[in-house]
């Protein structure tokens, strides 16, 4: 039996990078900063997220840098050869299946105020 499930909760480090394909498929890439559970960790761990389809469109519409989200998905490794040296390279990427927007009502209201100060 094999299991490849990753669950992360953290803050988005970049605004979503959206790609729209001729087939109608949508892909979203962004980074996520996740603090470790230890008290001694000053630096977060950074993860690259790849989101497809309707979930990608939701991320593009509602997720912004600094927003707290939860994701569930699987780990894959992107591999390529370095252009200059030809050395094989790889990086971990989380393929997101589920996305949950987190944060308080106050965060949402502050976000609305920042985007439309005349509203309040």
FENTASUL-V725726 format. One record per residue. PHI is phi as a letter, one per 30 degrees, with the letter a starting at -180 (none if undefined). OMEGA is omega in whole degrees, -180 to 180 (NA if undefined). BURIAL is b if it has 9 or more other ideal C-beta (glycine too) atoms within 8 Angstrom, else e. Layout:
# FENTASUL-V725726
PHI:OMEGA:BURIAL + PHI:OMEGA:BURIAL
This chain:
# FENTASUL-V725726
none:178:e + b:178:e + b:177:e + b:-179:e + b:179:e + b:175:b + b:-178:e + b:171:b + b:-179:b + a:-180:b + c:-179:b + d:-176:b + c:-179:b + b:171:e + d:-178:e + e:174:b + c:-174:e + c:172:b + b:179:e + c:-177:e + c:-180:e + e:-179:e + d:-178:e + j:179:e + d:179:e + c:178:b + b:179:b + b:174:b + b:174:b + a:179:b + c:-178:b + b:176:b + c:-177:b + b:177:b + d:175:e + d:-177:e + d:-180:e + d:-180:e + d:-175:e + d:-176:e + d:179:e + d:-176:e + c:177:e + d:169:b + d:-179:e + c:179:b + b:173:b + c:-179:b + c:174:b + b:-175:b + b:-176:b + b:170:b + i:-177:e + d:179:e + d:177:b + d:180:b + d:177:b + d:178:b + d:180:b + d:-178:b + d:-169:e + b:-176:e + c:177:b + b:178:b + e:179:e + j:-179:e + d:176:b + d:179:b + b:171:b + c:178:b + b:174:b + b:-179:b + a:-179:b + b:-179:b + c:171:b + b:177:e + c:172:e + d:179:e + b:178:e + a:175:e + c:178:e + d:-177:b + d:-175:e + d:-173:e + c:-177:e + i:-179:e + d:177:e + d:179:e + b:176:e + a:175:e + b:178:e + d:177:b + b:176:b + c:175:b + d:-172:b + d:174:b + c:-177:e + b:180:e + b:177:b + b:177:e + d:-178:e + c:179:e + j:-177:e + d:175:e + d:179:e + d:177:e + d:-179:b + d:179:b + d:178:e + d:178:e + d:178:b + d:-180:b + d:179:b + d:-178:e + d:-178:e + b:-175:e + d:-180:e + d:-177:e + d:-175:e + c:NA:e
